[in-house]
Amino acid sequence: MKVRNSLRSLKERHRDCQVVRRKGRVYVINKTQRRFKARQG
């Protein structure tokens, strides 16, 4: 999982990406392409 400053740019890379907030952190998750997982904060 990548830790990035800006997750919006990662969200644009694949149509199945979702931005999710969990425990005060922001995550990008993707069920079909696992390589797009990322975390912020």
MDAnalysis code that builds the backbone (N, CA, C; Angstrom):
import MDAnalysis as mda
import numpy as np

u = mda.Universe.empty(123, n_residues=41, atom_resindex=np.repeat(np.arange(41), 3), trajectory=True)
u.add_TopologyAttr("name", ["N", "CA", "C"] * 41)
u.add_TopologyAttr("resid", np.arange(1, 42))
u.add_TopologyAttr("resname", ["MET", "LYS", "VAL", "ARG", "ASN", "SER", "LEU", "ARG", "SER", "LEU", "LYS", "GLU", "ARG", "HIS", "ARG", "ASP", "CYS", "GLN", "VAL", "VAL", "ARG", "ARG", "LYS", "GLY", "ARG", "VAL", "TYR", "VAL", "ILE", "ASN", "LYS", "THR", "GLN", "ARG", "ARG", "PHE", "LYS", "ALA", "ARG", "GLN", "GLY"])
u.atoms.positions = np.array([
    [0.840, -1.189, 0.000],
    [0.000, 0.000, 0.000],
    [0.880, 1.246, 0.000],
    [0.532, 2.192, -0.851],
    [1.284, 3.432, -0.922],
    [0.706, 4.455, 0.049],
    [1.585, 5.285, 0.600],
    [1.163, 6.404, 1.433],
    [1.453, 7.665, 0.637],
    [0.403, 8.421, 0.317],
    [0.545, 9.539, -0.609],
    [0.019, 10.822, -0.003],
    [0.448, 11.949, -0.596],
    [-0.073, 13.250, -0.178],
    [-1.446, 13.509, -0.773],
    [-1.599, 13.207, -2.066],
    [-2.854, 13.489, -2.748],
    [-3.449, 12.186, -3.256],
    [-4.652, 11.873, -2.795],
    [-5.303, 10.644, -3.227],
    [-6.239, 10.868, -4.399],
    [-6.573, 12.117, -4.657],
    [-7.505, 12.374, -5.754],
    [-6.918, 11.943, -7.099],
    [-5.602, 12.153, -7.285],
    [-4.977, 11.749, -8.539],
    [-5.003, 10.235, -8.703],
    [-4.888, 9.494, -7.584],
    [-4.945, 8.035, -7.684],
    [-6.351, 7.549, -8.006],
    [-7.343, 8.273, -7.523],
    [-8.718, 7.862, -7.766],
    [-9.049, 7.919, -9.255],
    [-8.416, 8.846, -9.979],
    [-8.720, 9.006, -11.406],
    [-8.150, 7.879, -12.263],
    [-7.258, 7.067, -11.703],
    [-6.537, 6.105, -12.539],
    [-7.374, 4.905, -12.939],
    [-8.429, 4.602, -12.166],
    [-9.233, 3.417, -12.473],
    [-10.664, 3.706, -12.072],
    [-11.617, 3.163, -12.818],
    [-13.011, 3.531, -12.558],
    [-13.578, 2.873, -11.313],
    [-12.914, 1.838, -10.778],
    [-13.425, 1.161, -9.591],
    [-12.830, 1.678, -8.289],
    [-11.990, 2.715, -8.364],
    [-11.374, 3.236, -7.147],
    [-12.408, 3.975, -6.309],
    [-12.325, 3.768, -4.994],
    [-13.205, 4.459, -4.059],
    [-12.347, 5.101, -2.974],
    [-12.722, 6.316, -2.586],
    [-12.053, 6.990, -1.475],
    [-12.889, 6.763, -0.225],
    [-12.265, 6.196, 0.817],
    [-12.968, 5.791, 2.027],
    [-12.261, 6.392, 3.230],
    [-13.039, 6.867, 4.219],
    [-12.464, 7.363, 5.469],
    [-12.644, 6.314, 6.543],
    [-11.541, 5.919, 7.166],
    [-11.581, 4.955, 8.264],
    [-10.624, 5.414, 9.363],
    [-11.158, 5.563, 10.565],
    [-10.347, 5.879, 11.743],
    [-9.487, 7.118, 11.535],
    [-10.061, 8.136, 10.880],
    [-9.342, 9.385, 10.682],
    [-8.336, 9.359, 9.560],
    [-8.238, 8.277, 8.842],
    [-7.332, 8.198, 7.701],
    [-8.152, 8.048, 6.439],
    [-7.565, 8.470, 5.325],
    [-8.248, 8.396, 4.038],
    [-7.584, 7.300, 3.219],
    [-8.407, 6.413, 2.676],
    [-7.900, 5.290, 1.902],
    [-8.484, 5.300, 0.505],
    [-7.709, 4.815, -0.454],
    [-8.236, 4.474, -1.770],
    [-8.252, 2.959, -1.834],
    [-9.437, 2.398, -2.086],
    [-9.544, 0.947, -2.212],
    [-10.100, 0.616, -3.584],
    [-9.722, -0.561, -4.066],
    [-10.166, -1.000, -5.382],
    [-10.302, -2.511, -5.336],
    [-11.519, -2.996, -5.512],
    [-11.770, -4.423, -5.383],
    [-11.214, -5.220, -6.557],
    [-11.188, -4.612, -7.746],
    [-10.795, -5.377, -8.933],
    [-9.306, -5.273, -9.213],
    [-8.713, -4.075, -9.012],
    [-7.273, -3.906, -9.216],
    [-6.641, -3.557, -7.881],
    [-6.097, -4.563, -7.212],
    [-5.585, -4.379, -5.848],
    [-4.398, -3.435, -5.778],
    [-3.712, -3.210, -6.882],
    [-2.486, -2.416, -6.834],
    [-2.748, -0.935, -6.600],
    [-4.019, -0.518, -6.657],
    [-4.318, 0.895, -6.469],
    [-4.620, 1.244, -5.015],
    [-4.329, 0.331, -4.085],
    [-4.537, 0.647, -2.678],
    [-3.592, 1.752, -2.239],
    [-4.137, 2.716, -1.465],
    [-3.297, 3.802, -0.972],
    [-3.894, 4.342, 0.315],
    [-3.041, 5.024, 1.083],
    [-3.459, 5.602, 2.352],
    [-2.923, 7.016, 2.463],
    [-3.691, 7.876, 3.151],
    [-3.227, 9.234, 3.425],
    [-3.369, 9.503, 4.914],
    [-2.342, 10.133, 5.507],
    [-2.406, 10.485, 6.931],
    [-1.919, 9.387, 7.838],
])
